[in-house]
Amino acid sequence: MRYSQYRLKLRPGNPLVNALVIVLGALAIAASLVLGFFAFVVLGTVFIMFAAIVGIRLWWLNWRFGRRQTGDTSKPGAVSAELIEGEYRILRSEQRETLRPGRSQNT
């Protein structure tokens, strides 16, 4: 067996064409790297924004529902934020007439 049988026989051809192929190949590789970098940046940005939105939403839901549950069960004697306490008295209709806003009590 001769070694020359397995060796590829490539002719150099035109040197300008070879240089053009090398330049175009390098440009294609560079373009692929640049586009890949920008695709990575865009996908990374979308992922970070999605994670931030989900994180803020979960925090808000936890804050909203956690506040409701801690009304009066967490501490003995604690008052819920939705409960308003106060004193009142029932007035007769004559007393209501005199205590209306905009009217003096001497009338």
C-alpha positions in Angstrom: 0.0 0.0 0.0 1.2 3.3 -0.9 0.8 6.3 1.3 -0.2 8.5 -1.6 -3.4 6.6 -2.2 -4.9 7.9 1.0 -3.7 11.4 0.8 -6.2 14.0 -0.5 -5.1 15.7 -3.6 -6.3 19.3 -3.2 -5.1 21.8 -5.7 -4.4 25.2 -4.4 -6.4 26.9 -7.2 -6.6 30.6 -7.5 -5.0 32.4 -4.5 -7.6 35.2 -4.6 -10.4 32.8 -4.4 -8.7 31.0 -1.5 -8.2 34.4 0.3 -11.9 35.3 -0.3 -13.0 31.9 1.1 -10.9 32.5 4.2 -12.2 36.0 4.7 -15.9 35.0 4.2 -15.4 32.1 6.6 -14.0 34.3 9.2 -16.8 36.8 8.7 -19.4 34.0 9.0 -17.8 32.8 12.3 -17.6 36.4 13.7 -21.3 37.0 12.7 -22.4 33.8 14.4 -20.5 34.8 17.6 -22.0 38.3 17.6 -25.5 37.1 16.9 -25.1 34.3 19.5 -24.0 36.9 22.1 -26.9 39.2 21.4 -29.4 36.2 21.5 -27.9 35.2 24.9 -28.3 38.8 26.2 -31.9 39.0 25.0 -32.8 35.6 26.4 -31.1 36.4 29.7 -32.9 39.7 30.0 -36.2 38.1 29.3 -35.5 35.4 31.9 -34.4 38.0 34.5 -37.5 40.1 33.9 -39.8 37.0 34.1 -38.2 36.0 37.3 -38.5 39.5 38.8 -42.2 39.6 37.8 -42.9 36.2 39.3 -40.9 37.1 42.5 -42.7 40.4 43.0 -46.1 38.7 42.4 -45.3 36.0 44.9 -44.1 38.5 47.5 -47.2 40.6 47.0 -49.5 37.6 47.4 -47.6 36.5 50.5 -47.8 40.0 51.9 -51.5 40.3 51.1 -52.7 37.0 52.4 -50.2 36.9 55.3 -51.6 40.2 56.5 -55.2 38.7 56.6 -54.1 35.6 58.5 -52.2 37.5 61.2 -55.3 39.4 62.2 -56.0 38.3 65.8 -54.5 34.8 65.7 -50.8 35.7 66.0 -51.0 37.6 69.3 -53.5 37.3 72.0 -55.5 40.5 72.3 -54.4 41.8 68.9 -57.0 43.6 66.8 -57.5 43.0 63.1 -56.7 45.9 60.8 -60.2 45.6 59.2 -62.0 46.1 62.5 -63.0 49.6 63.7 -64.1 50.0 67.2 -66.0 52.9 68.6 -68.8 54.1 70.8 -72.3 55.2 69.6 -75.6 56.2 71.0 -79.0 56.0 69.4 -80.7 59.4 68.9 -84.3 60.2 68.6 -85.5 62.0 65.5 -85.6 65.4 67.2 -82.0 65.1 68.4 -80.9 64.1 64.9 -82.5 67.2 63.4 -80.5 69.5 65.7 -77.2 67.7 65.2 -77.2 67.7 61.4 -74.0 69.2 59.9 -74.4 72.8 58.8 -77.0 73.7 61.4 -76.3 75.2 64.8 -77.6 73.4 67.9 -79.3 76.6 69.2 -81.9 76.6 66.4 
